[in-house]
Amino acid sequence: MRADRIAPTTLDQNLAAIAAFNERYLKAIDDEDIAALSAPTTDRHVMFAPNRAPIAGGL
């Protein structure tokens, strides 16, 4: 599909998508589902947590 034919998303749609992702991610933490937790990462992933050194690489 061409970019000019893709309907723009609304703020509510974006917020709903973020909330759904967060819900799935928190469930993966609760379930200790390493595959689900590492799915959005790659070997080039860098995580920055407050007051900690950066963590580089896939999980």
N, C-alpha and C positions, 0 to 999 in steps of 0.2 A: 504494500500500500504506500502511495506517495505521501510525503510529509504534509503536503497541503490538504490532504483528505482526512487527516487524523484530527478528531475533535479535541479541542483543548480541554484539559481537566480543570475542574473547579477546586477552590480551596477545600471545600467539604470532601470532595473525592480524594484529594491528596491526604488530608487528615485521616480519613477512613483507612486509606492504604497504609499509612504509617502506624495507626493503631492496630490494624490486623497483623502487620509484621511484628510489632512489639509483642502482641499476644502469642504468636507462634514461637517467637524467640524465648520468651519467658517460660512457655510450656516445655521447650527443648531443654532449658536449664533445669526445670523441675524434674523432667524425665531422664536427665543425664544423657541426652541424645547427642553424642559427640558429632555424628554425621550431620545432623541438622544445624548444630552450632558452627561447624566449620564450613558448611556449604557456601556462605557468602564470601569466604576468604580465598585468597590465592597465595602462591609462594612470594608474591610481592606485597602482601598485606602488611601494613604497619598500624599498630594500635597505640594510642596515646591515652594513658590513664593519669589522673591527677596525682602528683607527687610520686611518680614512678618513672623508671626509665622506659623508653619506647620498646615495644615488643615487635620484632620484625619476622616475617615469614609466615607460612601457613600453620594452622594448628595441627 
